[in-house]
Amino acid sequence: MTMAKSDRPSPHPMDPFSPAHQTDEGYSEDPLNSSLAQNLPANFSALRSPADLPSWLASHASALPLSIRTELTMALLDQLPTSTIAEIVQRLNPRLYIDFIQYLPAEICLKILGYLDPLSLISVMQTCRAWYDLTLDRKLWERLYYLEGWKAIQSEIDEWEARVNGLSGSVGYPPRAHDPDAHAGKARAVISDDGDLEMTDRDRSLPSRSDASAAGASIFGPPASSLPPSRHAAAGDVEMANSGTSRKGKGVDRGFPPLDHVVRAKRKEPGGSPQPSLPPLLAPDQSPGSALRSTLWAWDVSSRRFRINWKYLYNMRRRLESNWELGKFTTFQLPHPLYPEEGHHEGVYTLQFDANFLVSGSRDQTMRIWNMHTRRLVRPPLTGHQGSVLCLQFDADPAEDILVSGSSDSDVFIWKFSTGELVQKIADAHRESVLNVRFDKRILVTSSKDKTIKIFNRRPLRYGDLGYGAAPAVFNPIGMTVKPYGIEPDLAQELPVKEPFTLIGRLEGHGAAVNAIQVRDRTIVSVSGDRHIKVWNWPDQVCTQTIPAHDKGIACVEFDERRIVSGSSDYEVCIFDAPTGLKVAQLRGHKHLVRTVQAGFGDLPYSKEEDEAEAKAVDAEYFRAVEAGEISQDNDRRSRRSRRANAGSSRPAEIQAYGAKVPPGGGGGRKYGRIV
């Protein structure tokens, strides 16, 4: 059936303020029971006695103007006793204050709070006790910690939690939390690795505020702090950079434990990103009970064991960052001023440190291992090299327990870190000075003034292992017919085993001394005095990329699989997109040679996707500017060559390359990104 145009009903003008057309914003000023306006005089005549007034008002009050209803309500309230007004307020409370924590399941509440930033989470903490207890959930703060781009070594956390729980059994702490009936029906919402939340209890029963506070727990699960309510830090204890919650002129909270409880930086590998390392379990004058009462550890009701307090860890890391930015730090020197005789006798050429040790190599042909806490030598200097110690790397982990040094005498020494024993000497590893050494759990890589890079295995290798190489070909000058019998030889058992620190690879291609190298997985990145950066696939021993990087020799390099950062004798630090080799930033400011560089971009879990999207947007804007004639494409290559310093600008006239996987500047979590 069709309707003629003239027969169609004409549309009525829409009242934008009509309740029928108001947008739903979660709160409405309209009454709960609205009715259409009626003729008040006609309806008022139906009122026969004062007893009918309440029912009449209930039926016709919506027709009265809002101002009259307000005055009438206030006049009635003025005539009521306080107890009755309190009852009315109680009845109106569900309409005015909707507490989603009281009505929604626990996992949904935590999912909602998981979208908040730290500053918003602090505002939630200040709302009420129930919301405060919920925001102490350890999983919320663990997620926020990683979203800041900070790292943690999970194996160390597991190890220290095991040690702390071993102490808890000996001191009987905490007494109330060991009650097996405590919060038996309480639900626990757990944030899994993929971001979803799952319930670990069968039912959900909200405890009273007194119960939740007594256990020091989140109302939906294990506590995020082992402190009683009286010792809970104020909601503003997490200091936000450039936020109103920071006290003016106060960069350090004096109420926290001494520096023994502060998370320190640990460098697992020179040139890598510092990672937090847990503090010592017990100070020299500290009892086991005091260690368990530290705010670094929190009692988990569901697992009935101590767990790391991520809120405290987050708070301490924020304060460390704030102190660094405000210049609130102290310096110290090695050797200790009271023991100057422990120092080197000549210049120091190389060093590496972690949370507990610092190792230095010197022109005096020795290495010294220092205790970072006492600032004293751990043992007498390590001697053996016949030339200056130019490079070193160590790993104090008992599973590794290794120190490698390279010298101008062309030798490479492998030491046992814990004892200082010389384990192996690779004599004449190169024809000239060894300029850099790097190792991971599989290989040791060295570079030299002789323009080569050499690769040694750290573990015994059998045929088929990564780095073993192809089976040696056997040449038989007399042709023979071999009948197959269905049995193939096991070359892994028949071919010889390559013992540790056997030369398994040699990389050649640089035109000058190879000054620095970095190793990540199957990739080696090297820089040289020939002004080039080379990227190698070390198992195949092939160069996959050569990047003309600087105008003078390159002295140092950092590589995190997404970016390459180099420092050069041309006074510049440059950032390159690793997959494409394109330069995305050129930093100038030094007035002398750049000899060492350390870079950390503070990548967040989602930084890679965001960086690629931002890089595409920058490219699109560049091509738009070219099409609009804002940039001359004919002179584009020459103009880009003349752009000597771009610290990360995305302006089309200033970008130096397009097609990179990271935006200008290198991307990442810019909040805590650092290049030193």
N, C-alpha and C positions, 0 to 999 in steps of 0.2 A: 504494500500500500504506500502510495506516495502522497505527500502533502504539498499543496501549492504554496509558493513563496508567500502569498498574501494570507494563507490560512495559518501559517506558523504563528505561535504566540510570541508576542513581542517581549523581549527580555526586560525584566525589571531592573532598575539601577540597584547595584549591590552596595549595601551599607558597609563600608570597611570596618566600622566599629561594632557591627552587630555580633552578638555572641555566637551566632551560627557560623560566622566566617572568621572568627579570631583564630590565630595560629596557636597551636599547643606548645607552650614553652615550659611545661612542667608545673606551672602555678597559675591559678586563675583567680581573678577578683570577683568572678560571678558567684552568686549564691548557689548552694548545693541543690536547692529545689526552686528553680525559676518557673514563673508562670506568666502568661500574657497579661498585658495591662487591661484593666477592666474599669468600668465606670464606677468610681468610688462613691459618689453620692447615692447612686441606685443601690449599691451593695450595702452601704452604711445603713440605709433604711431598713435592711433585713435584720439588723442587730436589735434584739428585743430586750435583753437584760445584761447587766455587767458580767454575769457568769459566762455569757457567750463571747466575751471579748478575746480571750486567748485563742479560741478556735477561729474566730474571725480574722485576727492578726496573722495566724499561721496560713490562712488561705489567701489573704489579700495584701500582706505586707509588701510583697514584691512590686505592687503597683504604686507604692509610695515613693516619692523622690528619695534619693540616697541621703541627702542632708536631713530630711525629716526623720528617716529611720535611725540615723546616727544620734540625733538629739533625743529621740524617744528612748533609745537604748541606754544612753547615758543617764537620762532622768530616772529610768527604772533601776539602773545599777546603783545610783546614789541612795536609793531607798532600801537597799538590801544589806543585811549584815555581812561582815567579812567572811564568815564561814561559808555562806552561800556563794559569794563571789569566788572563793577558792574552789568550790565544787564546779562552778561554771568554767573557770579557767582549766580545770582538769579535763572537763568534757571537750573543751575546744583544743586541747593540746595536740591530738592526732591530726587535726586539720592544719595547725600552724607549724608543727615541728615533726617532720617525717624522718625518722632515723633508719636509714636503709640497712645499717648493720643489724638492727633488731629483727628485720623481716626477711632479708635476703640470705641465701645460703652462704656459708663461709667462703667457699671457693670463688663465688662471684664477687664478694666483697674484696678479697685480695686481688682478684683480676682487675677490678676497677682501680684500686689503689696502685696497682702495678704500672698504670699509665701516668702517674704523677711524677713530676720532677722533685728533687730533694726539698726545694723551698716550699712547694705546695704540700709535701708530706709533713713538713714541720707545722704548717698552718693546721693541718688535720690533727696533729698531736695536741694542739692547744684547744681543741673543741671540748672534749670531755674525757673522763677516765676510760670509758669503753673504747673510744676511738684511739686514745693514746696507747692503750694496750695492744690494739690491733696493728698500729703502725710500727710497733717494735718487732714485728715478725721478721725473723732473720733472713728469709728468702727475699723479702722486699729490698733489704739493704745489700744483700749479696748481688742482686741484679743491678742495683744502682751503682755499686762499686765497679762492676765490669762495664757498665754503660759509660762510665767516665773515661774508659780507655785504659784503666789500670790493669795490671797483671797480678796473678798470684800463682804460686807453685802448689798445685793441689796435693802432690805427693808429700810435701812438707807439712801441709795442714793436716793430712791424715795421720802422719807420723806423730806430730805434736799432740793431736787430740788423743791418740792412743796413750801417750806418755802421761798426759794430764789425767785421764781416766784411771790410769794405774795408780796415781797418787791419791785420787779421790777415795779409793777403797781403803787406804791406810789411815786416812784422817776422819772418815765418816762424815763427809760433807756432800750435800746439804741435808739436814735431818728431816725436814718436812717433805722435801721433794721425793724422798724414797718411799713415801706412803703408796702402796700399790692401788689403793682405792681413790687416790686423788684424781679428780676430773676424769673418771672412767668413761663417761659418756660424751666427753668433749671431742668435737671433730677437728681434724687437722687438715688444712688445705696446703698442699705441697705444690710448688711450682716446679714442674719437670724441666728437663733440658730443652725441650722444644717449645717452651713458653706456656704450655697448657697447665691447668691446675687439676689435681685429682684428689679425691677424698680418701683418707686412709682409715677412717673409722666408719662404723656401720650406721650410726645415727648422729644426730646433732642435738645437743642440749646446751643452751646458753647458760653458763654459770652466772651467778650474781657477781656484782662488781667486787664485793668483798672477797669472794672466793678467788676471782681472777687476780686481784691485787695481792692476796696473801701468797700466792704461788709465784708472783712476779712474772706472769705469763701473758701471752697474747690470749684474748678470749677465745680464739679458735685453735690454739695449739701451743707448742712449746714456747718457753720464754725467750725473749731476745736479750735479756739482761739478768745476771745473777744477783743484782742488787735488790735490796728491799725497797718498797715504794719511797721511803724517806730519803734514799740515796740515789734515786733516779735523777739523771742529769736533766736540766731544764730543757724545754722543747727547743730552745735556740742554741743547744750545744753544738750542733753541726753548723759551722760557720760557712756561710755562702759568700763566695767572692763577689764583690761589688753589689752586695745585697744589703737591705736594711736590717738584717738580723745580726750583722757584725757590729760589735761595739766599737765605737770610734777610738782609734789609737790602741786597740787591744788586739794584737795578732796572736797571742798565746794564752791558752787557758791554764792558769796556775793551779787549778784544782785537780789536775790529772796526775797520775803517778809519774815517777821520774822517767828519764829517757830509756831505762831498761825495758819499758813496756812499749816503746815507740817502734813502729815498723821501719826497718832500715832497708836501704836499697842493696840488692845483691846483683852483681854482674856475673852471670854464668859464663859469659864469653866476651872477650874484649871486642868492642865495637857493637855489641848487642844492646838490647833495651834493658835497663835496670829493672829488676823484679823484686817485689817485697819479700823479705825473709823474716820468719817469725823470731821474736826476741828470745833470749835465754830463758829457760823454764824457771830456774831459781837463781836469784842473786846470791852473792856470798853470805849475806846476812838475812836471808829470807827463809821462812819456814814453809813446809809444804802447804799448810793451811792457808797462809797468806797468798800463795801462788794461785790456789783454786779460787780465792775470793777476788782475784783480779778481774777488772771489767773486760779483759780480753777474752774471757771464757764465760759461757752462759750454759745453764742447766737446761737440757732438752727433755721435757716431760715424756714425749712420745717414745723416744729411743732410750730414755733413762740413762743418759750419759752427758758429759760436757761437750759442747760444740763451740766453735769459734764464734765470737760475737761480731757479726759483720757490721752492725751499726757503729760499734766502737772502732773497728778497723777503718771504716769509711771516714769517721770523724777525725781520726789521727792522720789519715792521709791528706784530708783537706787542710788540716792545720800545717802539716809539713809543706804542702804546696804554698800556702799563704805565707808561712815564715820565710820561705825561699824568695817569694816575690817581694816581700817587704824588707828583705835584707836582714832578717832576724836569724842569724846563724853565727856560730863561732868557728874559728879556724884553729888548727893545731899543726904542729910540725913534727916531722920525723928526721932525725932521732929525737927522743925526749930531751928537752933542754938540760935535764940533770945528767944525761948520759951521752954527751956529744961524741964520745969515742966510738959509738956503735954505727955512726954514719959512714957513707961512702967516702973514699979518699979523692975521687975525681967525679966528673959530671955524670948525671943520671940520664941514660938514653931511652929507657923504656920502663913501664910499670903497668900493673894490673891490680885491681882490688875487688873484694867482695865485702860482705858485712863483717867478717871477722879478721881477714888477712889482707895485707898489701905486699906484693912482691916487686922489687925494683932491680933493674940491671944497669950496670955502669961501665964506664970506660976503664975502671980499675980492674976489669975482667972478673968481677964477682957478682953474685946475686944475694940479696938480703930479703928474708921473710919477716914481716913485722906483724905484731899483734895490734889490731886496730883499737882495742880497748885499753891496753896498757901502754901502747906506743913504744914497746920494747921489742928487741929481736927475739924471735921464737927459738932460733938456734944459731950457731956460728955461721958466718957467710959461706955460701956455696962456691967452691973454687974448682977449676979444672980447665976452663977456656983459656986459650993462649992469645985471645984478642978481646976487643970490647964486646960486651953483651949488648946486641942491637935490638933484640926482640925476644918476647917470651909470652907464654900463655899457661895458665894453671887451672885446675879444677880440684878443689879441696874435698869434694864429695867422696866419702869412703869407697863408694862403688867405682870411682874413677881414680882418685888419688894420684894425680899426674901433674908434672911441671915440665914444660918443653922450652928450651932456650936455643937461640941461634946467635952466632957470633961472626965477627969479622975474620976469624980464623977458618971460615968455611965449614965448620962442624956444627952438628945439631946434637944436643944432649937431651936425653929423657931421664927425668928424676922421679923418685917416689916422694910426693909432696909431704907426706906425714913424717918422714924420717930424714929427708934430705939425701937419701942414698942414690947414687948414680946407677940407673938401671941399664941404660944402653947408650952407646955412643955411635952416632952415624958420622964416621970420619969422612971428610971431603965430600959432604953432601952436595956441594956445588963447587964450581971452579973459582968463585970469588965470594965476597961477603954474603952471608945470609941476612936478608933485610926484613923478612917477615915470616912468622909461623902461625898457622891456624889449624885447629883440629876439631873434629866432632867425635861421635862415638864409633865411627867407622874408619876414618882416614886422618892422616896428618899431611898438611900441605905446606910447602916451603917455597919462598921466592927469593931471588938473588940478584945481585948486581950483574951476574952473567947472562941476564935477559931470559932466564928460564924459570919454569914452575915445575916442582916435582911433587909426586903424590906417593905416600907410603901407607900401607895398611896397618891398622892398629890391632886387629884381631887376626888369628889364623884364618886363611882363606882356602877353601876347597873349590874345585872346578864347579861352576854354576853359581857361586857367590858373586854378588855385585863387586866389580873391580878385578875379578880374577883374570878376565880376558878370554880370548878364544883358545881352544885346544891347539897345541903345537902341531903343525903339519909334518907328517912323516913321509919322506920321499923314498920310493922304492924304484930303482932303475930297471928292474926286471918285472915285466907284467905277469901277474898271477891271477888265476881265477879262484875266487873264494866262494865256497858254497855256504849260503846262510842256513843256520840251523835254528833260527828263531830266538837266539840268545844274543842280546846286545850287551857289550861291556859297560860297566858302571864307571864312567870316567872320573866321577867324584872320588871313587876309591882307588882308581889306578893311577891318576895323575898326582904329582907331588903336591903336598900342602905348602902354601906360601906362609912362612913364619911371620910373626909381627914385625913391623917396620922394614918390610921388604919393599923396594922400589917397584911400584905397579903402574906408574904413569909419568909421562914427561910432556909438558906443554910448552911449545915454542911458537913464536910469532911476534912478540914485542921487539921493537927496535932499540930499546934502551933498558936500563935497569928496571926490574919489576919491584916497585917500592912497597906496595900493599896489596893484600888479597882478602877476600871474604868467602866463606863457604856456607851454602844453604842447600841442604838436600843433595840433589845431583848437579848443582850449579856452583861454579867458582867464578867470582868477579875479580879481575885484576886491573891495576892501574900502573902506569909506567912513566918514565921520563920522556917517552916518545909522544906524550900528550894524548894518548888514547886510553879508552876503557875497553877491555875485552871481556866477553861473557863466554864461558866454556861449559860444555857438557863433559864432566870429568870421566864418567864410565866409558864413553865413546872416544874421549880424548880429542874432541873437535871444538873449534871456535865457532859459536853460533851467531856472534854479533860483535862488531867493532864500532865503537862510537868515538868520533873525533870530538873531544870534550873541551879542551882548554888551549890557550895560546902558549902555555909553557908546561913544563913537566908537572905531573900529578903526584902528590905525596901520600894521600890518604883516601880511604873509601869506606862507605857504609852501604849495606845492601839488606833489604828486608823482603825481597821477592817481588815487591811492587814498585820500589823506587831505588835509585842509586844516587848516593850523595858523595860528591868528590871535592877535595880541597887541593889547591894548586899553588905553584910558584907565581902565578899571575895575580895573586891576592884575592882570588874569587873562590866562592863555594857555589857549586852548581847542583841542581836536582834534575834527575832524568827519570822519565817513565821507563821502568825496566822492560816491559814487553816490547815496546816500540823503539826505545833508545832516544826518544824525543826529549829535548830540554824544556822543562816546565818552570824553571826558576833559575835566576842568576843573581847571586847575592854579593854585593861589594861593600866594603867597609874596612877591611883589614888594610893596613899600610905596610905589611911585610908578608913573608911567605906563610901560607897556611900549611902547617905540618901535621896536624891531627884534627879529626872531626868525630863527633858523636851525635847521632840523630835519632830522635824518636818522634813519631808523628801522632802518637796517642790515638791509634785507630780504635774506633768503636766497633761493636759486632756487626753493624750495618754500614760501615764506612765504605766498603768496596763498592756496593751498589750505588750509594749516594755519590761517590766520587765519579763513577762512570757516567751517571746521569748529569752531573754538573759539567763534566768535560764535554759531553755532547751539546749541552746548552751553550757553552762558551763557543764551540765550533760553529753552531748555528748562527749565533750573533755575529761572528766574524764574517761568515759567508754573506749574511744579510748586509753588513757594512760594505763588503766588496761590491755586491750587486747595486747598492745605492750610490756607489761612487765616493763613499766616504774614505775609502782606502784605495790607493792606486795599486792594482794587481801587477802591473808591469814592473814597478819598482819594489814589489813586495819583498823579494828575496834580499835585495840590497838594503832595504830599510830595516828588515829584521836583523841583518848582520850588524847594523849600526846601533841596535838597541842593546846597550852594554849592561844594563842592570834592570831586571824585572823581578822584584821580590815576590811576585805572585799576583800581579794585576790581571784582571779579566777584561780590561778594555780592549776592544778589537785592534786599536792602533798600537798596543803594547805587547800583545801576545807574540811569542817567538816561534810557536809551532802549533799545528792542529792535527787531530787524529790520535791524541794520547788517551790513555785510560784513566789518567788522573788529571784534575784541573790544575791551572796555574798555581804554583806554590806547593804542590804535592798532595793537597787534600788531607784526609784524616781528621781526627778530633782536634781541631785547631786550638781548643781551650788549653790543652796540656802538651801540645806539640812543641818540641824544643830541638834546636840545632846548636851545638856548642862547638 
